[in-house]
Amino acid sequence: HLRQLAAKAMRGRVLILMWALSPALAAQTDIRWLTVTPHDVSFTAVDPSSNPPTGTVTAQWRIRNGRPTRPWTLTVQALSAVVSNCGKVPLSAFRVRCASLKLAGNATGSCSSSPVVVSTGAGVLAWGTQSPGARTYTANLTVEFVDSWQYPGAQSPACSLSLNYSVNAP
């Protein structure tokens, strides 16, 4: 059966989610861990005419018993419909983009060509096929606050968004 281990952080922290299969299914594909760093991504009200505020995030996960014909996907979704400290800013004002992938062995993968508009539903950031054996995969991501002129922002405390990143590798 699947176990879900989650570490939820406070204000602006990212939820770290890990899926692992029971030992009885050891021959099956097994996601050993998923880490997302940094944990803090926050946004303050700045001059949006320069560049939109962005945060850089790295997601790294390990797949054990990978199989080359099997897919993997990396998704993101908001944990809440409310942006902390900026209640009038909608989730849709934030985008998450997969900037690059570092794949293990002979795994294949692609970043989505369009950024994911943040919502409470999962959006696919990247996908591919697994490499045989136990391998570590890395995705470099950016989180962006777009059209920030339209929304009242915050200086202190900053706007913060709790996101859930997950990997699926059947």
Salt bridges, closest charged atoms under 4 A:
ASP30 OD2 - ARG32 NH1 2.72
ASP30 OD2 - ARG64 NH2 2.81
ASP40 OD1 - ARG13 NE 3.43
